[in-house]
Amino acid sequence: MENQLLESFAYILPAAVTGIVAYYMLNGFLKNKNSEKKLELLAQQKRESLPIRLQAYERMLLFCERINPVKMLLRIKPLTTITEDYLQLLIANIEQEFEHNLVQQIYLSNDTWLAVVAAKNAIINKLKQVAENANSANELRENVLIEYTKILPPTETAIGFIKNEVRKLL
């Protein structure tokens, strides 16, 4: 009886060891396959979302170019000679452009979005500041143009953020 028990144990032990090794190998193989599938799905999602994100960055770059004070003043002529009317026209144009592109923030990094908003606010504040000392719409235009020949517009900083983000994406 004892001999039969030892003989059975001699057969069961290698089978158990083989079963355990097979289990761990199969389990590792399945985990590896699952992680490969997850990586493949993640890569596919990135490939599919990249064009949308790039379009968002393009639109925000265009927004920054459109609110660049020098370019905006050349594009938007005063309707009257009243400084306040022209100032309100410029601010309304900036706000309209901003609202049109507001949804793009979901595709941009937080830092880039904050840079764009800061540029917009800085331009509006500078326009208001220059308007305080202007006696006419044309004088406002001239003073703003002179001011931005001395310093870089804040939109250039935002454009720098946008370009850095796009480089990271590509």
Kinemage of the C-alpha trace (Angstrom):
@kinemage 1
@onewidth
@group {chain A} dominant
@subgroup {mainchain}
@vectorlist {calphas} color= white
{ca met a 1} P 0.000 0.000 0.000
{ca glu a 2} L 2.781 2.352 0.928
{ca asn a 3} L 4.507 1.483 -2.313
{ca gln a 4} L 1.390 2.307 -4.321
{ca leu a 5} L 1.064 5.614 -2.522
{ca leu a 6} L 4.674 6.522 -3.347
{ca glu a 7} L 4.166 5.453 -6.937
{ca ser a 8} L 0.994 7.595 -7.228
{ca phe a 9} L 2.816 10.511 -5.661
{ca ala a 10} L 5.633 10.073 -8.195
{ca tyr a 11} L 3.095 10.458 -11.008
{ca ile a 12} L 1.061 13.276 -9.425
{ca leu a 13} L 4.004 15.528 -8.479
{ca pro a 14} L 5.383 16.028 -12.025
{ca ala a 15} L 1.842 16.475 -13.373
{ca ala a 16} L 1.080 19.105 -10.711
{ca val a 17} L 4.353 20.929 -11.359
{ca thr a 18} L 3.674 20.859 -15.115
{ca gly a 19} L 0.125 22.134 -14.525
{ca ile a 20} L 1.298 24.991 -12.301
{ca val a 21} L 4.006 26.011 -14.774
{ca ala a 22} L 1.501 25.859 -17.633
{ca tyr a 23} L -0.975 27.976 -15.644
{ca tyr a 24} L 1.559 30.711 -14.908
{ca met a 25} L 2.866 30.716 -18.466
{ca leu a 26} L -0.653 30.919 -19.907
{ca asn a 27} L -1.632 33.597 -17.386
{ca gly a 28} L 1.451 35.672 -18.284
{ca phe a 29} L 0.743 35.208 -21.977
{ca leu a 30} L -2.860 36.409 -21.561
{ca lys a 31} L -1.779 39.445 -19.513
{ca asn a 32} L 0.767 40.307 -22.195
{ca lys a 33} L -1.866 40.021 -24.927
{ca asn a 34} L -4.270 42.237 -22.966
{ca ser a 35} L -1.648 44.906 -22.433
{ca glu a 36} L -0.734 44.776 -26.139
{ca lys a 37} L -4.391 45.258 -27.049
{ca lys a 38} L -4.682 48.199 -24.661
{ca leu a 39} L -1.567 49.807 -26.132
{ca glu a 40} L -2.865 49.227 -29.641
{ca leu a 41} L -6.225 50.820 -28.773
{ca leu a 42} L -4.473 53.769 -27.143
{ca ala a 43} L -2.271 54.260 -30.215
{ca gln a 44} L -5.334 54.067 -32.466
{ca gln a 45} L -7.161 56.654 -30.353
{ca lys a 46} L -4.164 58.970 -30.564
{ca arg a 47} L -3.989 58.521 -34.338
{ca glu a 48} L -7.680 59.322 -34.652
{ca ser a 49} L -7.617 62.323 -32.302
{ca leu a 50} L -4.408 63.863 -33.664
{ca pro a 51} L -6.044 65.579 -36.663
{ca ile a 52} L -8.738 67.059 -34.412
{ca arg a 53} L -6.172 68.320 -31.917
{ca leu a 54} L -4.003 69.769 -34.674
{ca gln a 55} L -7.034 71.569 -36.081
{ca ala a 56} L -7.723 73.042 -32.642
{ca tyr a 57} L -4.159 74.321 -32.407
{ca glu a 58} L -4.440 75.768 -35.915
{ca arg a 59} L -7.633 77.584 -34.981
{ca met a 60} L -6.108 79.012 -31.822
{ca leu a 61} L -3.051 80.144 -33.760
{ca leu a 62} L -5.345 81.844 -36.246
{ca phe a 63} L -7.229 83.430 -33.347
{ca cys a 64} L -3.976 84.833 -31.980
{ca glu a 65} L -3.046 86.179 -35.395
{ca arg a 66} L -6.466 87.792 -35.805
{ca ile a 67} L -6.326 89.553 -32.421
{ca asn a 68} L -2.736 90.681 -32.900
{ca pro a 69} L -3.264 94.417 -32.353
{ca val a 70} L -1.251 95.568 -35.365
{ca lys a 71} L -3.009 93.207 -37.757
{ca met a 72} L -6.403 93.828 -36.194
{ca leu a 73} L -6.092 97.609 -36.510
{ca leu a 74} L -5.192 97.266 -40.157
{ca arg a 75} L -8.169 94.988 -40.748
{ca ile a 76} L -10.766 96.907 -38.715
{ca lys a 77} L -11.176 100.536 -39.642
{ca pro a 78} L -13.003 102.973 -37.357
{ca leu a 79} L -16.639 103.624 -38.284
{ca thr a 80} L -16.666 107.003 -36.540
{ca thr a 81} L -14.084 109.338 -35.085
{ca ile a 82} L -15.266 108.648 -31.526
{ca thr a 83} L -12.562 106.849 -29.548
{ca glu a 84} L -14.958 104.915 -27.323
{ca asp a 85} L -16.928 103.587 -30.308
{ca tyr a 86} L -13.773 102.333 -31.976
{ca leu a 87} L -12.540 100.793 -28.728
{ca gln a 88} L -15.843 98.965 -28.282
{ca leu a 89} L -15.695 97.761 -31.896
{ca leu a 90} L -12.210 96.342 -31.353
{ca ile a 91} L -13.122 94.687 -28.045
{ca ala a 92} L -16.322 93.255 -29.538
{ca asn a 93} L -14.289 91.814 -32.406
{ca ile a 94} L -11.829 90.179 -29.992
{ca glu a 95} L -14.640 88.772 -27.840
{ca gln a 96} L -16.497 87.449 -30.888
{ca glu a 97} L -13.366 85.712 -32.171
{ca phe a 98} L -12.769 84.282 -28.708
{ca glu a 99} L -16.305 82.969 -28.295
{ca his a 100} L -16.107 81.393 -31.728
{ca asn a 101} L -13.033 79.414 -30.636
{ca leu a 102} L -13.974 78.793 -27.010
{ca val a 103} L -14.629 75.077 -27.478
{ca gln a 104} L -11.066 74.488 -28.676
{ca gln a 105} L -9.865 74.566 -25.089
{ca ile a 106} L -10.792 70.897 -24.626
{ca tyr a 107} L -8.061 69.930 -27.098
{ca leu a 108} L -5.344 72.273 -25.773
{ca ser a 109} L -3.156 71.832 -22.741
{ca asn a 110} L -4.107 73.949 -19.761
{ca asp a 111} L -0.917 76.049 -20.028
{ca thr a 112} L -1.530 76.830 -23.689
{ca trp a 113} L -5.146 77.753 -23.053
{ca leu a 114} L -4.147 80.031 -20.179
{ca ala a 115} L -1.545 81.698 -22.421
{ca val a 116} L -4.188 82.370 -25.085
{ca val a 117} L -6.645 83.808 -22.555
{ca ala a 118} L -3.896 85.916 -20.982
{ca ala a 119} L -2.940 87.280 -24.417
{ca lys a 120} L -6.549 88.200 -25.151
{ca asn a 121} L -6.978 89.942 -21.803
{ca ala a 122} L -3.651 91.760 -22.098
{ca ile a 123} L -4.598 93.127 -25.509
{ca ile a 124} L -7.990 94.323 -24.290
{ca asn a 125} L -6.398 95.976 -21.265
{ca lys a 126} L -3.739 97.669 -23.403
{ca leu a 127} L -6.398 98.950 -25.827
{ca lys a 128} L -8.354 100.422 -22.913
{ca gln a 129} L -5.226 101.958 -21.457
{ca val a 130} L -4.205 103.577 -24.751
{ca ala a 131} L -7.792 104.739 -25.390
{ca glu a 132} L -7.750 106.803 -22.182
{ca asn a 133} L -5.191 109.170 -23.723
{ca ala a 134} L -6.585 109.234 -27.258
{ca asn a 135} L -8.797 112.055 -28.524
{ca ser a 136} L -10.054 110.274 -31.658
{ca ala a 137} L -10.350 106.840 -33.173
{ca asn a 138} L -7.476 107.545 -35.538
{ca glu a 139} L -5.284 108.689 -32.678
{ca leu a 140} L -6.140 105.472 -30.839
{ca arg a 141} L -5.025 103.470 -33.870
{ca glu a 142} L -1.783 105.416 -34.148
{ca asn a 143} L -0.989 105.135 -30.441
{ca val a 144} L -1.640 101.401 -30.386
{ca leu a 145} L 0.536 100.885 -33.460
{ca ile a 146} L 3.314 102.952 -31.874
{ca glu a 147} L 2.961 101.048 -28.593
{ca tyr a 148} L 3.289 97.659 -30.291
{ca thr a 149} L 6.320 98.699 -32.297
{ca lys a 150} L 8.082 99.106 -28.929
{ca ile a 151} L 6.992 95.803 -27.408
{ca leu a 152} L 6.045 92.364 -28.645
{ca pro a 153} L 2.295 91.691 -28.665
{ca pro a 154} L 1.145 89.156 -26.046
{ca thr a 155} L -0.174 87.009 -28.869
{ca glu a 156} L 3.424 86.097 -29.727
{ca thr a 157} L 3.800 84.409 -26.340
{ca ala a 158} L 0.593 82.445 -26.872
{ca ile a 159} L 1.744 81.464 -30.370
{ca gly a 160} L 4.982 80.203 -28.834
{ca phe a 161} L 2.990 77.996 -26.451
{ca ile a 162} L 0.914 76.682 -29.351
{ca lys a 163} L 3.969 75.856 -31.447
{ca asn a 164} L 5.618 74.035 -28.538
{ca glu a 165} L 2.498 71.945 -27.981
{ca val a 166} L 2.299 70.997 -31.654
{ca arg a 167} L 5.978 69.977 -31.629
{ca lys a 168} L 5.252 67.700 -28.674
{ca leu a 169} L 2.289 66.164 -30.523
{ca leu a 170} L 4.309 65.441 -33.617
